Amino acid sequence: MSSTTKLKMNYRKFNTIWTIVVAVLVVVAIAATVAMNFFSLSMEIFLGRGARVVGPDPEMSNVDTAYYESNAGSTDELNERTNRTAQTIAEQVIVLMENNNNALPIAKQSKVTPFGYRYRNPIYGGTGSGSVNTAPPSTPPSVP
């Protein structure tokens, strides 16, 4: 063999070696992260925490950040206004059952729900805690 001849490594052997090297590096990185989180106080004492600098942003000096201004004099006045508003809303939306065509009293065997149509047939949707059926329909809609 001459000194200029290169030896070729098997592709499988090459991949095996690099897989082991990368796996070891990942394990070492995860172990170092866990150790640094566990010993963070000691590391801050040893290495120094650094100074936290908080200051005003000069670009935001002309921005009006007073989005809502309260015109209530005190918390008690604000609570009183809130209670009056809630009472007004309640008075406007509450509707008592009317006795049209002498329907009352209702017979004992009658089926009446005070909840309305959407109580029996709710519309599910939304995000977060909304219930959404994401499954595709079982049969495709017919095309006219």
C-alpha positions as CSV (number, residue, x, y, z in Angstrom):
1,M,0.0,0.0,0.0
2,S,1.3,3.4,-0.9
3,S,1.1,6.4,1.4
4,T,-1.3,8.2,-1.0
5,T,-4.0,5.5,-0.9
6,K,-7.1,6.4,1.2
7,L,-9.0,3.8,3.0
8,K,-12.7,3.9,2.6
9,M,-15.0,3.4,5.6
10,N,-18.1,1.3,5.3
11,Y,-21.2,3.5,5.1
12,R,-23.0,1.5,7.9
13,K,-20.0,1.7,10.2
14,F,-19.7,5.5,9.6
15,N,-23.4,6.0,10.4
16,T,-23.1,3.9,13.5
17,I,-20.2,5.9,14.8
18,W,-21.8,9.2,14.2
19,T,-25.1,8.1,15.7
20,I,-23.3,7.1,18.9
21,V,-21.4,10.4,19.0
22,V,-24.5,12.5,18.5
23,A,-26.5,10.4,21.1
24,V,-23.7,10.9,23.7
25,L,-23.6,14.7,23.0
26,V,-27.4,14.9,23.4
27,V,-27.3,13.0,26.7
28,V,-24.5,15.3,27.9
29,A,-26.4,18.4,26.9
30,I,-29.6,17.3,28.6
31,A,-27.7,16.3,31.8
32,A,-25.9,19.6,31.8
33,T,-29.2,21.5,31.4
34,V,-30.8,19.5,34.3
35,A,-27.7,20.0,36.5
36,M,-27.6,23.8,35.8
37,N,-31.3,24.1,36.6
38,F,-30.9,22.2,39.8
39,F,-27.7,24.1,40.9
40,S,-28.8,27.4,39.5
41,L,-28.4,29.3,42.8
42,S,-24.9,27.9,43.3
43,M,-24.0,28.8,39.8
44,E,-25.3,32.3,40.2
45,I,-23.3,32.7,43.4
46,F,-20.1,31.3,41.7
47,L,-20.4,33.0,38.3
48,G,-22.4,36.1,39.4
49,R,-26.0,36.9,38.5
50,G,-25.4,40.0,36.6
51,A,-27.2,43.3,36.8
52,R,-30.8,43.7,35.7
53,V,-31.2,47.0,34.0
54,V,-34.7,48.3,33.6
55,G,-35.3,51.7,32.1
56,P,-37.8,53.6,30.0
57,D,-37.9,53.1,26.3
58,P,-37.1,56.4,24.6
59,E,-39.2,55.5,21.6
60,M,-42.3,55.0,23.7
61,S,-42.2,58.3,25.5
62,N,-44.8,59.9,23.2
63,V,-47.2,57.0,23.3
64,D,-50.4,57.4,25.3
65,T,-50.8,54.3,27.5
66,A,-53.8,55.5,29.4
67,Y,-56.3,53.4,27.5
68,Y,-59.2,53.6,30.1
69,E,-59.8,56.4,32.5
70,S,-62.1,55.8,35.4
71,N,-64.6,58.6,36.1
72,A,-65.7,56.9,39.3
73,G,-64.6,58.8,42.5
74,S,-63.9,55.7,44.6
75,T,-64.2,51.9,44.6
76,D,-67.5,52.0,46.4
77,E,-68.9,54.4,43.7
78,L,-67.6,52.1,41.0
79,N,-69.2,49.1,42.7
80,E,-72.5,51.0,42.9
81,R,-72.4,51.9,39.2
82,T,-71.7,48.3,38.4
83,N,-74.6,47.0,40.4
84,R,-76.9,49.6,38.8
85,T,-75.8,48.5,35.4
86,A,-76.3,44.9,36.1
87,Q,-79.8,45.6,37.5
88,T,-80.7,47.6,34.4
89,I,-79.5,44.8,32.1
90,A,-81.4,42.2,34.2
91,E,-84.6,44.3,34.0
92,Q,-84.3,44.6,30.3
93,V,-83.6,41.0,29.4
94,I,-85.7,39.0,31.9
95,V,-89.1,38.0,30.5
96,L,-91.6,36.2,32.6
97,M,-93.8,33.6,31.0
98,E,-97.0,35.1,29.7
99,N,-100.4,33.4,30.1
100,N,-101.5,33.7,26.5
101,N,-104.8,31.9,25.6
102,N,-105.2,30.7,29.2
103,A,-102.3,28.2,28.8
104,L,-101.5,28.3,32.6
105,P,-101.7,26.3,34.7
106,I,-99.9,23.7,32.6
107,A,-101.1,20.1,32.8
108,K,-99.0,17.8,34.8
109,Q,-98.1,15.6,31.8
110,S,-97.0,18.5,29.6
111,K,-93.4,18.7,28.5
112,V,-92.0,22.1,29.0
113,T,-88.4,23.2,29.1
114,P,-87.4,26.6,30.5
115,F,-84.0,26.3,28.8
116,G,-84.8,26.9,25.2
117,Y,-84.0,25.3,21.9
118,R,-80.2,25.5,22.2
119,Y,-80.3,23.6,25.5
120,R,-81.5,20.5,23.7
121,N,-79.6,21.2,20.4
122,P,-76.3,23.0,21.4
123,I,-73.9,24.4,18.9
124,Y,-70.4,23.1,19.7
125,G,-67.5,25.1,18.5
126,G,-64.7,27.4,19.4
127,T,-61.2,26.9,20.6
128,G,-59.7,26.0,24.0
129,S,-62.5,24.3,25.9
130,G,-64.9,24.3,23.0
131,S,-65.9,20.9,21.7
132,V,-65.1,20.6,18.0
133,N,-65.6,17.6,15.9
134,T,-62.6,17.6,13.6
135,A,-63.3,14.2,12.0
136,P,-64.1,14.2,8.3
137,P,-67.7,13.4,7.4
138,S,-68.4,9.7,7.0
139,T,-70.0,10.2,3.6
140,P,-69.1,13.0,1.2
141,P,-71.9,15.4,0.4
142,S,-73.7,14.9,-2.9
143,V,-73.0,17.3,-5.7
144,P,-76.1,18.5,-7.5
